[in-house]
Amino acid sequence: MYGPVCPVVWEGEGREAFPYPDSINVKVFIGKVDWHEQKRLRAIDKEVKEIIAKAKTVENTNSDDAVFLYREAIRMLKDIDHQCEKYFSTWRQQKFPINRLSLVLERQKRYKECVEEIEAYEKLTDKIGLYAGEKESLEKRTEKVLKAISKDPANLSADAHPGG
């Protein structure tokens, strides 16, 4: 059943108040749409989606390529956010692949880079955000990596990783 559980009596003229207290008021502004810009930004978002998909496919076979691709996707998403300050969600559908990037770096024991990437992500304003499960995974990974670094300071070396 939709609507309120009990009847609502509305006594207003000219829509002074909404008949349901939980109604949402939406304002629509009609303006000139830059269709060329919209198409361009959607194409970038689509390209990012493809880059992330490719990175996932090479994570286990060529982790250095996966790291490169995830970093490129993050750079492109930052660019979209920067170019579209107001209506970012209109153009950007992809989430930052920080969880996947940090996972690959952790697997390679590139702990310093892993922490740096996570810290860089946390400093930026992610206008779309991560899923709750991704946030939790990222927090656990940060704890795990920092623990590994504290046990063996040699883990801070950026050169202490095997080639992809």
Residue, then its C-alpha position, 0 to 999 in steps of 0.5 A: m500500500y502506498g501513501p499514508v497509513c491514516p487519512v490526511v485532510w488538506e485544507g489549503e488553497g492554491r497548493e499552500a501546503f502539500p497533502y502529504p507531510d513527506s512530499i518532496n518539493v522539486k524545482v526545475f530550472i530550464g536553461k540552455v543545455d550544452w549537448h556537446e559538453q554533455k556528450r563529451l563528459r559522458a564519453i569520458d565516464k564511459e571510457v573510465k568504466e572501460i579502463i576500470a573493467k580492463a584493470k580488473t581483468v589484469e589484476n592477477t596477471n599484470s598488477d603493474d598495468a592494473v595499478f597504472l589503469y586504476r590511477e588513470a581512472i582516478r585522474m579522469l574522474k577527478d577531472i570530471d568532478h573539477q569540470c562539473e562542479k555543480y552537476f557532477s552526478t549528471w556526468r559521472q556515474q563511476k565510483f573512484p576505484i580506490n578500493r581495487l587500487s589499494l587492494v592490488l598495491e597491498r597484494q604487491k606489498r607496496y604498502k607505502e604507495c597503498v597508504e599514500e593512495i588511500e590518504a590522497y583519496e580521503k583528502l579529496t571530496d568524492k562527490i559520489g562516494l563509495y558503497a558502505g562495503e567499500k568504505e569498510s574494506l578500505e578502513k580494514r585495509t588501511e589498518k592492516v597495511l599500517k600494522a604491516i609497516s609498523k612490524d617491519p619499517a622496511n615495508l615503507s620502501a616503494d621499491a620492495h615489490p615484485g614486478g607485475 
